[in-house]
Amino acid sequence: MTRRPLSESGSWLGVGWAIALFLTWIGSLLGLLYIPIAQLPWLVVLVVIIGRTVLQTGLFIVAHDAMHLSLLPQHPRLNHAMGHVAVGLYAFLSYQHCRQQHRDHHRCPAQLGDPDFHDGVHCHPVAWYLKFMGEYLSGYRLVQLIVSWIGVLGILVYGFQVSPTNAIAFWVGPLVLSSFQLFIFGTYLPHRHSNQGNPNRHRAVSSDYPVWLSFLTCYHLGYHWEHHEYPHLPWYRLPAARR
């Protein structure tokens, strides 16, 4: 295996994909907010929610690449601007705060000072998830987020006559499920055995999923050792690093 592909970073291909994702996420949400959900088979609703969850997770993956300057390194302003848009669409999050938290994760993965890792006390997956979310949504950030969500929901329901069921099913639901997806496949599974001693400096392991399943689980972030070893690689180049 040559190392040349691993030295490559982002390109306009990643930007094109990100823009397509933004438009698909917005377009699908606008269309789904007004469909008569009560008239749809429950299986169809479930498939749509899962699809929306995959799109929702993709928003954070775009922001994640932007944090590493791997979305478009030749144009850092545009790179970070798209990161701001991605986390804004994802959940009204602060791009700068998320970026600093993620820097700390790469600086000392699965150790003291890593905001994504449990502290030796919150080792159970549920406790770890709550601690993980608390690092990103603590104090005034949580209040700000809740106020923003309530405000947008109020505008949708009372201003645009959107059904609360549709808003919860196709916007809030995929957001919550996406947070589980990112935690399980991007943090818990790769780092869960770190307190038992890891044979590598990143204290991370990678999934053995085939490429198609790796994409569906978390846009190849399950190839986690590769991500820590080559953090400049955008998500779609991680399979090459894995090979």
N, C-alpha and C positions, 0 to 999 in steps of 0.2 A: 504493500500500500504506500503510495506516495503521500507526502505531507502537504503537497500544494493545495488540495481542496480544503484542508483544515486551516490553512492560512487565509482563506477567503472569508470575507465578512459579508455584510448585507449588500443589496443592490436595488435597482429600480424594480426588480421582480418582487421583492418583499414589499415595496411601497405599493405596487399595483395590487398585490394580494390584500394588503391592509385596507386600501380604499374600497376594493370590492367587498371586503368583510363589513366595513362601516355601512356601505349602501345596502347590503343584504340585511344586516341587523336592523337598520332603521326601516327599510321597506317592509320587511316581514312583520315587524312590530306594528306598524301603522295599518297594515292589512288585517292582522289578526285581532286587533282591538275591537273591530266592529263585526266580526263574524258571529252568527248565532251559535254560540258554543253549546248550548243545551240541546241543539239538534244534531250535533256531531256524535258519532260513535266514540265511546271512551278510548278505544284503541287508537283512533286517529288523533284525539287530543293528546294522548300519552306520547305518540311519536312526534307530534309537533313540539311538545314541551322539551323532549330530549333533543330535537334538532335545534331549538332555541338555546338550550343549555350549551351545546357544542359551539354555537356562534358566540354566546356570552363568554365562554372560556377563551375563545379566540381573541376577543378584545383585550383581555389581560395579557395574552401571549404577545400581542403587538406591543403593548406597553412594556412588557418584560424585555423584548428585543431592543426597544428604544432606550431602556435603562442601561443596557450594555453597549449602547451606541452601535449596535449591529443591524439596525433597521436601514439606516442610510448614513454610514460614517463619513462619507465625503461632504455631507451637508448637515452638520450637527444641529443647526437651528431647526431645520425641517424635521430632522429625526426626533428631537425632543418635543416639538410642537405636536407631532402625531402621537407621541406618548401621552401628552396632556389630553388630547382628544379621546384616546383609547380608554384611559382610566376614568375620564369624565363620563363617557357613555356607559362604561362598565358599572360604576356605582357612585359617581360624584366624588371619587377619591382624590387625594392630593398626590400628584405625580412626584413632586419633590420628596415628600415623606416616604412614599413607597420606594423611591429610588434609593434613599439613604438606608432604609431597612434592608433592602436587597443587597446593597453594598456590604452591610454588616454581616449578612448571611454568607457571602462569598469570602469575606475576610477571615471569619472563624467558623466554618460550617460545623454544625452539631456540637458546638462547644459553648462555654460561657461567653456571652456577648452576642450570640446568634439569636435574633428575635424570632426566627422560625422554629427553633428547637425547644423541646421541653426543658424545664429547669431541674430535672431530677426528681421533681415532685409530681408534675402533671404528665406522667408517662402513659396513662391510659389514653387510647385514641380520642375519646370524647373530651377528656380534660385537656389533652394536648391541643385539640382543635379550638377549644374555647380560649386557651392561652394564646394560640397562634392568631386568632381573630382579634383578641384584645390588644395585641401589639400594634395592629394597624388601625383599630377603632377604639382608642382609649380616650377618656375625658371628653373634651370639647369636640373632638373629631366625631365621636359617636353621636353626640347631640346634634351637631351640624348635619350629619348624614341622615338621621331620623327626621329632622325638620325638612330637609330637602325632599326626602321620599314622600312624606306626608303632603308637602306642598304640591309636588308633581301629581300625586294620586288625586288630590283635591281638584286640581285643574282639569285632569282627564275626566274625572267622574262628573263634576258639577259644571265645568266649562265646556267640555266637548261631548258630554253625555255618553261616556264610555262605561260599559258595565264593569263594576268592581270585580266580578268573577273573571272577566277577560284580562283585566289589568294584573290581577294576582297570578292567574295561570300562565300568562305569556310574558310577563315582565318580572314580577317579584319572584315567582317560583323558579325560573331558570337562573336568576341571580343567586338564590340560596343554594340550588343544586350545583352551580358552578363553583361556589366557594368550597363545597365538599370535594368536588372533582380536583380542584387545584391543590387542596390540602392532602388528599389521599395519594394522588399520583405524583405530585410535585414535591411533597415534603415527607409525609408519613412513611410511605413504602421505601423511598430511597434512603432515608436516614434512621429508620426505626431501630436498627441494630447497632447504632453508633456507640451507645453506652456500653456495649459488650466488647468493644474494640474492633476497629476496622483496619484492614490491611493496606489501606491507601490514605494518602494525605488529605483527600477530600472528605473522608468519612462518609462516603456515599456508594451506593450500589445502583446498578442499572437493571431495568426490566429486560426480560428475554422475549417480549412480545414481537410478533412479526410487524412489519412496517405499517400495515393498514390498521392494526389494532393499536399500535403505539400512537398513531395519529389520532384515532378516536378517543383514546383515554385522556391524552393531555398534550396533543401537538408535539409528540416526541420528547416531552420533558421527562418522561420516564427513563430515557437514556441519560441518566442524571450524572453519572461519573463523567461521561463525555462532555456534558454541559459545563461542569466545573473545570475540567481539564482545558476546554476550548470555549471559554465564556463569550468570545467574540463571534461565535458562529450563530447565525439566525436559526430558528427552530427547524426549518426545512433542510438544513445541512447536517443536522445531528445524525440521521441514519447513515450518512457517508462516514462520519466519524466513528460510529458504532461498528461499521464494517471494517 
